[in-house]
Amino acid sequence: MCGIVGYIGDGNVYDILIKGLHRLEYRGYDSAGVAMVGDDGQLNVYKTMGKVSNLETFCSQKNLGARLGIAHTRWATHGEPSDTNAHPQTSQDGNIAIVHNGTIENYKVLKDALIQHGCKFASETDTEVLVQLIEYIRVTNKCSLLTAVREALKQVVGAYAIAVIEKSNPDTIIAARQSSPLAIGIGDNEMFLASDATPFVEYTKECVYLKDGEVAVIRRGEPLKITDLDNKDARIDVKTLELSISELEKGGYPHFMLKEIFQQPETLRDCIRGRVVEGGRKININGVNDNKEVFLNAKRIVIVACGTSWHAGLLGKYLIQDMCKIPVEVEYASEFRYSNPVLDERDVVIAISQSGETADTLAAVKIARDMGAFVFGISNAVGSSIPRETFSGCYIHVGPEIGVASTKAFTGQVMVLTLLALAIAQLKGTLTDAEIENLGKKILEIPSAVEKVLKLADKVEHLSLIYTYARNFLYLGRGYSYPVALEGALKLKEISYIHAEGYPAAEMKHGPIALIDAEMPSVIIAPKDHLYEKIVSNVQQVKARGGNILAIVTEGDQQICRLADHVLEVPDMPECLTPIITSIPLQLLSYYIAINKGKNVDMPRNLAKSVTVE
Ligand code: G6P
C-alpha cells in the first residue's frame, strides 16, 4: 500500500510533488521518491528510505528543475523497505519510470520470462517487473509508450494504480488503475494525479476518479483522454470536490489524532445532520428508504470489516439485533473471504470501511455481491472503491481522517449504525414511535454530550502519567461496553506499543483473571446500564486480586467510585448510545500515554492508514 502523485504543468513540479507526498503519508512512509523529466532532458530519479522529509534532505543538492514528474510514498509489500526497492522504479535502459500502488500477483512468472529475454533486475519489487515489461514491449514492438503500457497491463494479474513517464516525452504521463484508487485533478493548463484528491485540492476542485480497467493519457495542453485497455474511449465524469484545505491541516493541534478526537462534536453533528428529523421523531436514511423491501425481507445481516471498523461492526450487531430483531453476524473481512460463506439474496451484507479501500473488505463485498446478497457500504471516503462497489450505502461524513489510529471515524461509524438500526426498526415497526422519538432526541444531544466528555482531557492527561509505564493492560466491558473495551485496547496497542487485551468482563474469570496483580491495570467500562450490577461484581473480583482499576462510569455513580482507584465520569445516555460517549476517554488515554512515551502517534510503526493489499 502506497501513495502516488503526478503533475504536469507550469507550476514548480518538485514542490507540488513533495507537498502531495506529505498529504499521502498516511498511506505509507517507509520510503519515498520522485522521477521528473528535467530541464536538462534527463529522467532524474531521486529516492530514499524513510519518510518524505528524508527525501527532501536527499534532494536538496539535486537538479530539481522539471517539466513533469511522478512521486511515491511506500509501505512495503514485495521487497523490504530500502533505497533500491523504493519507487519510482525504472526500466533497464533508464528511459521509463513508474510509480505503483498495489500488487502484481503474477510478477514471478513475468519476471522469469523477462530474465529469459536477458532482462536484468535491480530490485525485489513486483513494480520493477511491470516497468521492465513495458520497456520490453516498447522496444520489441517498436510501439508508443501508451500502447506498451496497455499491452503490459493485459498480461498483469493483480491490483494497481500506476503512473508512467519516459525520458523522451516531457509532455505525457500515462496512468491506469485496477482495484487501487487513482484520482485526476484538472486545473488551468495543468493536471494532477494522486491516490486521493488531497494533494491537489488546493489547486483545483475538478476531479475525475479513474475506474477499474481504464487508462488515462495526461498530455500537456490537451484535454484528458481516458480509454480502456482495448483503446475504446471511456466516459469522463468530472466531479466537484467538496474537500477544503483547512480540513487537511492540523488546525492548531500538535497531532492529527488529537485534532480528530476534538473534532468529534462537530463530526457527529455532520453525521447526524438531515438524518434525525422532525425533532427526533423520524430517522431518515436514504439507503434504507430506497430499499425498503430489502430491509423488510432481510432474513440475516452479515457485517464485514477490519480493525476499528470491525469493532464498530460488533456494536452494529448489538444495535440491529436489539432494535430490529434481525439476526446479525460480524466477520473479519479477511476471514470471511476465505470461509466459503453461505449467502443468498435474502441476506444483507454491510461492509464498513473508513477508507473504502481496505483490500479484504473490498474482496468480501465482491464475494457477497456475486452470491446474490444485497451489499450496503458504510464509508468515510467519498467516491472510494467500497461505495462504488456496493448497491447502496451511507457515508459517515466525518471528513478526512489522517491519524493512523482511527477515532472520529469510529464514532461516526457507530453513529451511522445506530441510525441505520433505528431506520430499519422504524420501517419494520420493531420499536414504537415513542421509543424512536426518545432515542432520536437523545441522538441530537450527543454532540454536546461529547463536548462535555472532552472536558475530561486534562484529567485524562494527568492520569496517563500514572499508567504510562504499565507493560500490560486489561480492558473490560459487558454488553455495549464490550466492543468499546476491544477498541480501547486496540488504540493503546496501536500508538503506545503497550500490550493490551480487550475482554468481555464476565469471561475474565476463565483466564485473564490469572494475570491480575498490582502491575497490570484494568480499564473497566461501566456505565449505568442493565448490566451495571454485574460489572460491579467484576470490579470487585479485580479489586480482590490486588488489581489497579481505572473505571469509566456514569456521572453520579457511587458503587464503582468507591471501588476503583480512579474514575472518569461521563454524561448519562440510553444504553445503546453509551459507546460513543465511553470510547472518547479511552482515545484520550491512549493518546496521552503514547505522548508520555515519546511515540509518533500519527504514524505508529508498522501501521498504515489504509491497507489496500492482503
Ligand atoms: C488499518 C488502519 C485501522 C483501520 C483498518 C480498517 O489497519 O490502521 O485504523 O481500522 O485499517 O480500515 P478501514 O479503512 O477499512 O476502516
Residues whose N, C-alpha, C, O or C-beta is under 5 A from the ligand:
A	BS01	G6P	C306 G307 T308 S309 I352 S353 Q354 S355 G356 T358 V404 A405 S406 L607 A608 K609 V611
